[in-house]
């Protein structure tokens, strides 16, 4: 299985020994289920591989912002990479330390900057000259100084999907490599700014080592240029984006990744920061959904399930591949199905051309959905978002209740 701690016993899929069928019976479907052990193991893999560097590992909250996931990672000593005030408030509500928070994102509002400063976050990743001026103004108004890095756009191709590539000069993220020295010198002249480090994040679902090695080499070249003009860099943040295996990908081993980074940093007095998201939670979750109808067709067969694109958007948005498994293994011959949902869109599909032995009412597990699953879920078609469950040492714990219709209309007002 691509999902750790997912096993098949007596023809039934179990997650940390808990039958997925029992979870569906207790909590209904569709339901996201996460493995506590898998999340912890993924986080500790970073800690162990980079042990000699003792990095600050800032989990990217956008990958999965559920409070229990954040609280678990906080208990492991994680910092957090956020892109909104809401994410910062989630980190705080989960017991995370604001002093280990990095604030990324291209469109920070003045009120967001002020709130983050009031919470004494670790630093801001600044992504434009205009943002630098805004951060400086807000900090001066609050009679404080804002610790900043610039997010450098190194123009490195991460060789991933165009929608999740962020390090090319055509992307909206970061400042141009050629502008970096000028902007650092400008920042050094500002009364509300304290320069803390340098950062890049070149994309997501990166499986090769080369893009990271190239980006790091370019960052270190800038560190040397800045040093030559008297600007000291305290930390280097290599961002996140390390991929996971969804199908037939070959992901560079963590040991090789860590060795290359630490080799390039050897002899330099730079604190290392990392911002992993998908690689912490992606393979630590499954989406359990129930087959409502089997619909044979002239050119293809459809398994129509109760989870749709509003529950898991990645296939529709990115043409993303997720492995699927029937929860109950049947002895009958498998049939090739497109697994589609109930949403009124032709793009509402979870998987295509999968060989499964199914009957109406059967359960299907969509694997590797711990990242960018529930966080991207919506109420399109006035559908309640799934509930979430954490399995831990043979027990299933409800960590988010399923929404009700009343939840969906709670903030609406009728005006006629």
VOTOR-861599 format. One record per residue (C-alpha): residue in three letters; x, z, y. Coordinates in steps of 0.02 Angstrom, whole numbers, plus 50000, padded with zeros to 5 digits. Each point is the difference from the previous one (the first is absolute). Layout:
<recs>
+---------+-------+-------+-------+
: residuo :    xx :    zz :    yy :
+---------+-------+-------+-------+
:     ALA :     X :     Z :     Y :
...
+---------+-------+-------+-------+
</recs>
This chain:
<recs>
+---------+-------+-------+-------+
: residuo :    xx :    zz :    yy :
+---------+-------+-------+-------+
:     UNK : 50000 : 50000 : 50000 :
:     UNK : 50059 : 49962 : 50177 :
:     UNK : 49917 : 50160 : 50060 :
:     UNK : 50098 : 50156 : 49950 :
:     UNK : 49906 : 50130 : 49897 :
:     UNK : 49864 : 49875 : 49953 :
:     UNK : 49985 : 49992 : 49812 :
:     UNK : 49880 : 49932 : 49870 :
:     UNK : 49946 : 50120 : 49863 :
:     UNK : 49860 : 49971 : 49875 :
:     UNK : 49956 : 49837 : 50090 :
:     UNK : 49974 : 50094 : 50164 :
:     UNK : 50105 : 49996 : 50159 :
:     UNK : 50058 : 50172 : 50055 :
:     UNK : 50086 : 50050 : 50161 :
:     UNK : 50110 : 50155 : 49982 :
:     UNK : 49903 : 50029 : 49838 :
:     UNK : 49831 : 49995 : 50090 :
:     UNK : 49884 : 49862 : 49932 :
:     UNK : 49952 : 49881 : 50140 :
:     UNK : 49829 : 49986 : 49920 :
:     UNK : 49976 : 50187 : 50024 :
:     UNK : 50049 : 49984 : 50184 :
:     UNK : 49874 : 49860 : 50022 :
:     UNK : 49867 : 50103 : 49913 :
:     UNK : 50033 : 50151 : 50112 :
:     UNK : 50030 : 49916 : 50167 :
:     UNK : 49921 : 49828 : 49985 :
:     UNK : 50074 : 49831 : 50046 :
:     UNK : 50089 : 49924 : 50089 :
:     UNK : 50129 : 50140 : 50009 :
:     UNK : 50183 : 50006 : 50048 :
:     UNK : 50102 : 50109 : 49883 :
:     UNK : 50178 : 50058 : 50041 :
:     UNK : 50134 : 50080 : 49893 :
:     UNK : 50081 : 50152 : 50079 :
:     UNK : 50149 : 49986 : 49885 :
:     UNK : 50030 : 49817 : 50042 :
:     UNK : 50000 : 50033 : 50187 :
:     UNK : 50123 : 50144 : 49983 :
:     UNK : 50113 : 49902 : 49883 :
:     UNK : 50004 : 49850 : 50119 :
:     UNK : 50046 : 50110 : 50148 :
:     UNK : 50134 : 50093 : 49903 :
:     UNK : 50075 : 49835 : 49944 :
:     UNK : 50046 : 49968 : 50182 :
:     UNK : 50066 : 50176 : 50023 :
:     UNK : 50109 : 49991 : 49844 :
:     UNK : 50067 : 49825 : 50030 :
:     UNK : 50047 : 50039 : 50180 :
:     UNK : 50053 : 50180 : 49966 :
:     UNK : 50173 : 49979 : 50076 :
:     UNK : 49923 : 49942 : 50164 :
:     UNK : 49863 : 50132 : 50007 :
:     UNK : 49885 : 49882 : 50097 :
:     UNK : 49839 : 50045 : 50088 :
:     UNK : 49872 : 49907 : 49894 :
:     UNK : 49852 : 49963 : 50112 :
:     UNK : 49852 : 49945 : 49894 :
:     UNK : 49904 : 49856 : 50081 :
:     UNK : 49827 : 50076 : 50022 :
:     UNK : 49916 : 49829 : 50017 :
:     UNK : 50027 : 49971 : 49813 :
:     UNK : 49883 : 50142 : 49949 :
:     UNK : 49944 : 50131 : 50126 :
:     UNK : 49891 : 50110 : 49889 :
:     UNK : 50030 : 50182 : 50045 :
:     UNK : 50043 : 50057 : 49824 :
:     UNK : 50132 : 49863 : 49986 :
:     UNK : 50076 : 50050 : 50167 :
:     UNK : 49996 : 50186 : 49954 :
:     UNK : 50086 : 49964 : 49835 :
:     UNK : 50139 : 49903 : 50085 :
:     UNK : 50017 : 50132 : 50136 :
:     UNK : 50026 : 50130 : 49863 :
:     UNK : 50143 : 49890 : 49936 :
:     UNK : 50084 : 50005 : 50171 :
:     UNK : 49948 : 49827 : 50061 :
:     UNK : 49998 : 49945 : 50178 :
:     UNK : 49870 : 49873 : 50055 :
:     UNK : 49996 : 49829 : 50084 :
:     UNK : 49840 : 49979 : 50100 :
:     UNK : 49921 : 49862 : 50104 :
:     UNK : 49857 : 50092 : 50087 :
:     UNK : 49944 : 50168 : 50067 :
:     UNK : 49876 : 50008 : 49857 :
:     UNK : 50141 : 49990 : 49874 :
:     UNK : 50096 : 50136 : 50092 :
:     UNK : 49846 : 50112 : 49996 :
:     UNK : 49982 : 49966 : 49814 :
:     UNK : 50181 : 50052 : 49971 :
:     UNK : 49973 : 50161 : 50097 :
:     UNK : 49835 : 50035 : 49910 :
:     UNK : 50090 : 49978 : 49834 :
:     UNK : 50136 : 50125 : 50047 :
:     UNK : 50135 : 49873 : 50044 :
:     UNK : 50135 : 50042 : 50127 :
:     UNK : 49981 : 49901 : 50164 :
:     UNK : 50187 : 50026 : 50025 :
:     UNK : 50026 : 49879 : 49855 :
:     UNK : 49883 : 49866 : 50067 :
:     UNK : 50052 : 49828 : 50063 :
:     UNK : 49871 : 49908 : 50108 :
:     UNK : 50006 : 49811 : 49970 :
:     UNK : 49882 : 49862 : 50054 :
:     UNK : 49995 : 49869 : 50137 :
:     UNK : 49852 : 50060 : 50106 :
:     UNK : 50020 : 50187 : 50033 :
:     UNK : 49879 : 50058 : 50135 :
:     UNK : 50054 : 50125 : 50133 :
:     UNK : 49887 : 50135 : 49928 :
:     UNK : 50076 : 49972 : 49827 :
:     UNK : 50176 : 50018 : 50070 :
:     UNK : 49950 : 50158 : 50092 :
:     UNK : 49922 : 50078 : 49846 :
:     UNK : 50151 : 49959 : 49893 :
:     UNK : 50115 : 50078 : 50131 :
:     UNK : 49892 : 50155 : 50005 :
:     UNK : 50022 : 50016 : 49812 :
:     UNK : 50190 : 49980 : 50016 :
:     UNK : 50018 : 49856 : 49878 :
:     UNK : 50172 : 49946 : 49941 :
:     UNK : 50004 : 49835 : 50095 :
:     UNK : 49911 : 49842 : 50056 :
:     UNK : 50045 : 49829 : 49930 :
:     UNK : 49988 : 49897 : 50159 :
:     UNK : 49953 : 49817 : 49975 :
:     UNK : 50005 : 49922 : 50175 :
:     UNK : 50071 : 50023 : 50174 :
:     UNK : 49826 : 50031 : 50067 :
:     UNK : 49976 : 50141 : 49874 :
:     UNK : 50166 : 50077 : 50050 :
:     UNK : 49941 : 50012 : 50181 :
:     UNK : 49835 : 50078 : 49945 :
:     UNK : 50084 : 50130 : 49889 :
:     UNK : 50118 : 50043 : 50142 :
:     UNK : 49857 : 50020 : 50126 :
:     UNK : 49897 : 50110 : 49884 :
:     UNK : 50151 : 50109 : 49957 :
:     UNK : 50044 : 50025 : 50184 :
:     UNK : 49819 : 50044 : 50040 :
:     UNK : 50008 : 50132 : 49862 :
:     UNK : 50168 : 50063 : 50063 :
:     UNK : 50086 : 49963 : 49835 :
:     UNK : 50107 : 49867 : 49919 :
:     UNK : 49945 : 49885 : 49860 :
:     UNK : 50120 : 49967 : 49856 :
:     UNK : 49998 : 49814 : 49962 :
:     UNK : 50073 : 49866 : 49890 :
:     UNK : 49977 : 49815 : 50028 :
:     UNK : 49927 : 49905 : 49855 :
:     UNK : 50118 : 49853 : 49986 :
:     UNK : 49937 : 49832 : 49939 :
:     UNK : 50153 : 49939 : 49904 :
:     UNK : 49922 : 49829 : 49959 :
:     UNK : 50024 : 50029 : 49814 :
:     UNK : 49883 : 49914 : 49877 :
:     UNK : 49933 : 50133 : 49878 :
:     UNK : 49935 : 49862 : 49884 :
:     UNK : 49827 : 50074 : 49987 :
:     UNK : 49821 : 49951 : 50051 :
:     UNK : 49992 : 49937 : 50182 :
:     UNK : 49870 : 50132 : 50045 :
:     UNK : 50117 : 50143 : 49951 :
:     UNK : 50161 : 49925 : 50066 :
:     UNK : 50050 : 50095 : 50157 :
:     UNK : 50185 : 49965 : 50032 :
:     UNK : 50001 : 49817 : 50053 :
:     UNK : 50015 : 49949 : 50183 :
:     UNK : 49827 : 49923 : 49987 :
:     UNK : 49920 : 50169 : 49958 :
:     UNK : 49919 : 50115 : 50129 :
:     UNK : 50104 : 50150 : 49948 :
:     UNK : 50158 : 50070 : 50077 :
:     UNK : 50120 : 49940 : 50134 :
:     UNK : 50115 : 49851 : 49982 :
:     UNK : 50174 : 50035 : 49933 :
:     UNK : 50071 : 49912 : 50154 :
:     UNK : 49907 : 50117 : 50119 :
:     UNK : 50051 : 50162 : 49916 :
:     UNK : 50154 : 50048 : 50101 :
:     UNK : 49915 : 49965 : 50166 :
:     UNK : 49848 : 50104 : 49954 :
:     UNK : 50104 : 50144 : 49933 :
:     UNK : 50096 : 50003 : 50164 :
:     UNK : 49836 : 50000 : 50095 :
:     UNK : 49935 : 50143 : 49892 :
:     UNK : 50159 : 50099 : 50032 :
:     UNK : 49964 : 49993 : 50187 :
:     UNK : 49825 : 50072 : 49985 :
:     UNK : 49966 : 50183 : 50036 :
:     UNK : 49860 : 50016 : 49873 :
:     UNK : 50093 : 49922 : 49853 :
:     UNK : 50123 : 50068 : 49873 :
:     UNK : 50078 : 49869 : 49886 :
:     UNK : 49994 : 50060 : 49821 :
:     UNK : 50032 : 49852 : 49886 :
:     UNK : 49974 : 49820 : 49948 :
:     UNK : 49870 : 49932 : 49879 :
:     UNK : 49937 : 49845 : 49913 :
:     UNK : 49859 : 49963 : 49879 :
:     UNK : 50007 : 49823 : 49935 :
:     UNK : 49843 : 49991 : 49895 :
:     UNK : 49907 : 50063 : 49848 :
:     UNK : 50004 : 49968 : 49812 :
:     UNK : 50185 : 49955 : 50008 :
:     UNK : 50074 : 49980 : 49827 :
:     UNK : 50178 : 49942 : 50038 :
:     UNK : 50152 : 50091 : 50067 :
:     UNK : 50065 : 49860 : 50111 :
:     UNK : 49877 : 50020 : 50145 :
:     UNK : 50037 : 50186 : 50014 :
:     UNK : 50188 : 49972 : 49992 :
:     UNK : 49991 : 49866 : 50135 :
:     UNK : 49890 : 50105 : 50114 :
:     UNK : 50110 : 50153 : 49981 :
:     UNK : 50156 : 49899 : 50039 :
:     UNK : 49919 : 49938 : 50160 :
:     UNK : 49946 : 50174 : 50051 :
:     UNK : 50174 : 50070 : 49973 :
:     UNK : 50071 : 49859 : 50106 :
:     UNK : 49885 : 50057 : 50140 :
:     UNK : 50052 : 50181 : 49976 :
:     UNK : 50179 : 49946 : 50030 :
:     UNK : 49952 : 49899 : 50154 :
:     UNK : 49905 : 50148 : 50071 :
:     UNK : 50144 : 50118 : 49966 :
:     UNK : 50114 : 49884 : 50097 :
:     UNK : 49891 : 50022 : 50156 :
:     UNK : 49988 : 50189 : 49978 :
:     UNK : 49831 : 50015 : 49914 :
:     UNK : 50000 : 50118 : 49851 :
:     UNK : 49881 : 49968 : 49855 :
:     UNK : 49952 : 50155 : 49901 :
:     UNK : 49900 : 49923 : 49858 :
:     UNK : 49969 : 49834 : 49915 :
:     UNK : 49827 : 49965 : 49932 :
:     UNK : 49993 : 49859 : 49872 :
:     UNK : 49811 : 50000 : 49994 :
:     UNK : 49904 : 49978 : 49839 :
:     UNK : 49923 : 49853 : 49909 :
:     UNK : 50076 : 50019 : 49827 :
:     UNK : 49885 : 49914 : 49877 :
:     UNK : 49921 : 50050 : 49836 :
:     UNK : 49960 : 49902 : 49842 :
:     UNK : 49824 : 49928 : 49999 :
:     UNK : 50031 : 49865 : 49872 :
:     UNK : 50161 : 49910 : 49960 :
:     UNK : 50102 : 50053 : 50152 :
:     UNK : 50177 : 50061 : 49976 :
:     UNK : 50034 : 50139 : 50126 :
:     UNK : 50179 : 50048 : 50040 :
:     UNK : 50037 : 50170 : 49918 :
:     UNK : 49996 : 50150 : 50115 :
:     UNK : 50179 : 50042 : 49951 :
:     UNK : 50062 : 49829 : 50059 :
:     UNK : 49901 : 50015 : 50161 :
:     UNK : 50071 : 50173 : 50036 :
:     UNK : 50177 : 49950 : 49953 :
:     UNK : 50000 : 49852 : 50120 :
:     UNK : 49929 : 50101 : 50145 :
:     UNK : 50120 : 50144 : 49974 :
:     UNK : 50147 : 49882 : 49980 :
:     UNK : 49966 : 49922 : 50170 :
:     UNK : 49975 : 50170 : 50081 :
:     UNK : 50158 : 50077 : 49925 :
:     UNK : 50113 : 50078 : 50132 :
:     UNK : 49868 : 49992 : 50136 :
:     UNK : 49921 : 50156 : 50074 :
:     UNK : 49823 : 49934 : 49995 :
:     UNK : 49850 : 50094 : 49932 :
:     UNK : 49900 : 49887 : 49885 :
:     UNK : 49811 : 49982 : 50013 :
:     UNK : 49887 : 49903 : 49881 :
:     UNK : 49815 : 49957 : 50016 :
:     UNK : 49933 : 49960 : 49825 :
:     UNK : 49813 : 49983 : 49973 :
:     UNK : 49944 : 49882 : 49862 :
:     UNK : 50146 : 50050 : 49887 :
:     UNK : 49942 : 50182 : 50006 :
:     UNK : 49814 : 49977 : 49964 :
:     UNK : 49969 : 49819 : 49949 :
:     UNK : 50018 : 50018 : 49813 :
:     UNK : 49929 : 50177 : 50004 :
:     UNK : 49819 : 49947 : 50014 :
:     UNK : 49863 : 49902 : 49911 :
:     UNK : 49828 : 49942 : 50054 :
:     UNK : 49866 : 50028 : 49868 :
:     UNK : 49851 : 49883 : 50010 :
:     UNK : 49852 : 49961 : 49887 :
:     UNK : 49942 : 49830 : 49937 :
:     UNK : 49823 : 49969 : 50061 :
:     UNK : 49977 : 49825 : 49930 :
:     UNK : 50093 : 49869 : 49899 :
:     UNK : 49960 : 49828 : 50068 :
:     UNK : 50059 : 49848 : 49902 :
:     UNK : 50023 : 49840 : 50098 :
:     UNK : 50041 : 49817 : 49973 :
:     UNK : 50177 : 50012 : 50068 :
:     UNK : 50035 : 50187 : 49993 :
:     UNK : 49928 : 50166 : 49945 :
:     UNK : 49967 : 50145 : 50117 :
:     UNK : 50007 : 50186 : 49968 :
:     UNK : 49899 : 50072 : 50144 :
:     UNK : 50052 : 50178 : 50036 :
:     UNK : 49943 : 50137 : 50119 :
:     UNK : 50162 : 49999 : 50102 :
:     UNK : 50024 : 49866 : 50130 :
:     UNK : 50113 : 49939 : 50138 :
:     UNK : 49939 : 50143 : 50109 :
:     UNK : 50077 : 50120 : 49872 :
:     UNK : 50161 : 49903 : 49965 :
:     UNK : 50041 : 49869 : 50132 :
:     UNK : 50175 : 49948 : 49944 :
:     UNK : 49948 : 49859 : 49882 :
:     UNK : 49890 : 49919 : 50132 :
:     UNK : 50119 : 50032 : 50145 :
:     UNK : 50167 : 49959 : 49919 :
:     UNK : 49949 : 49907 : 49842 :
:     UNK : 50079 : 50154 : 49920 :
:     UNK : 50018 : 50019 : 49812 :
:     UNK : 49948 : 50164 : 49918 :
:     UNK : 50009 : 50027 : 49812 :
:     UNK : 49837 : 50050 : 49918 :
:     UNK : 49958 : 50088 : 49838 :
:     UNK : 49837 : 50030 : 49909 :
:     UNK : 49977 : 50188 : 49988 :
:     UNK : 49928 : 49981 : 49825 :
:     UNK : 50100 : 49886 : 49885 :
:     UNK : 49880 : 49894 : 49896 :
:     UNK : 50040 : 49902 : 49842 :
:     UNK : 49899 : 49847 : 50051 :
:     UNK : 50086 : 49843 : 50066 :
:     UNK : 50053 : 50003 : 50181 :
:     UNK : 49921 : 49882 : 50127 :
:     UNK : 50079 : 49935 : 50160 :
:     UNK : 49910 : 50079 : 50149 :
:     UNK : 50010 : 50001 : 50188 :
:     UNK : 49964 : 50179 : 50050 :
:     UNK : 49889 : 49995 : 50153 :
:     UNK : 49902 : 50126 : 50101 :
:     UNK : 49828 : 50020 : 50079 :
:     UNK : 50047 : 49957 : 50179 :
:     UNK : 49916 : 49846 : 50073 :
:     UNK : 50161 : 49899 : 50023 :
:     UNK : 50080 : 49868 : 49890 :
:     UNK : 50166 : 50089 : 50034 :
:     UNK : 49936 : 50158 : 49916 :
:     UNK : 50110 : 50008 : 49846 :
:     UNK : 50120 : 50125 : 49921 :
:     UNK : 50086 : 49893 : 49868 :
:     UNK : 49992 : 49823 : 49935 :
:     UNK : 50016 : 49923 : 49827 :
:     UNK : 50027 : 50162 : 49901 :
:     UNK : 49976 : 50006 : 49812 :
:     UNK : 49890 : 50150 : 49960 :
:     UNK : 49880 : 50052 : 49862 :
:     UNK : 49852 : 50069 : 50098 :
:     UNK : 49817 : 50046 : 49988 :
:     UNK : 49883 : 50043 : 50144 :
:     UNK : 50024 : 50183 : 50048 :
:     UNK : 50184 : 50002 : 49950 :
:     UNK : 50130 : 50074 : 50117 :
:     UNK : 50149 : 49906 : 50071 :
:     UNK : 50155 : 50080 : 50075 :
:     UNK : 50085 : 49903 : 50140 :
:     UNK : 50179 : 50060 : 49996 :
:     UNK : 50130 : 50032 : 50136 :
:     UNK : 49870 : 50035 : 50134 :
:     UNK : 50072 : 50162 : 50070 :
:     UNK : 50064 : 49909 : 50156 :
:     UNK : 49893 : 49902 : 50122 :
:     UNK : 49844 : 50031 : 49898 :
:     UNK : 49892 : 50139 : 50068 :
:     UNK : 50086 : 49994 : 50171 :
:     UNK : 49936 : 49821 : 50024 :
:     UNK : 49827 : 50031 : 49928 :
:     UNK : 49848 : 49967 : 50110 :
:     UNK : 49812 : 50018 : 50002 :
:     UNK : 49966 : 49813 : 50005 :
:     UNK : 49826 : 49958 : 49933 :
:     UNK : 49957 : 50184 : 50035 :
:     UNK : 50094 : 50052 : 49844 :
:     UNK : 50063 : 50177 : 49977 :
:     UNK : 50189 : 50011 : 49978 :
:     UNK : 50062 : 50067 : 49832 :
:     UNK : 50037 : 50180 : 49963 :
:     UNK : 50179 : 50052 : 49958 :
:     UNK : 50063 : 50106 : 49856 :
:     UNK : 50171 : 50075 : 49963 :
:     UNK : 50050 : 50028 : 49819 :
:     UNK : 50124 : 50138 : 49966 :
:     UNK : 50055 : 50067 : 49831 :
:     UNK : 49842 : 49956 : 49908 :
:     UNK : 49876 : 50041 : 50138 :
:     UNK : 49907 : 49891 : 50123 :
:     UNK : 49972 : 50064 : 50178 :
:     UNK : 49883 : 49922 : 50127 :
:     UNK : 50101 : 49977 : 50161 :
:     UNK : 49876 : 49895 : 50100 :
:     UNK : 49813 : 49998 : 49974 :
:     UNK : 49907 : 49836 : 49989 :
:     UNK : 49916 : 49956 : 50164 :
:     UNK : 49812 : 50009 : 50016 :
:     UNK : 49887 : 49886 : 50100 :
:     UNK : 49978 : 50143 : 50123 :
:     UNK : 50189 : 50001 : 50027 :
:     UNK : 49996 : 49816 : 50043 :
:     UNK : 49868 : 50016 : 50137 :
:     UNK : 50047 : 50173 : 50065 :
:     UNK : 50074 : 49933 : 50163 :
:     UNK : 49874 : 49863 : 50035 :
:     UNK : 49863 : 50011 : 50131 :
:     UNK : 49844 : 49892 : 50004 :
:     UNK : 49962 : 49927 : 50171 :
:     UNK : 49854 : 49878 : 50016 :
+---------+-------+-------+-------+
</recs>
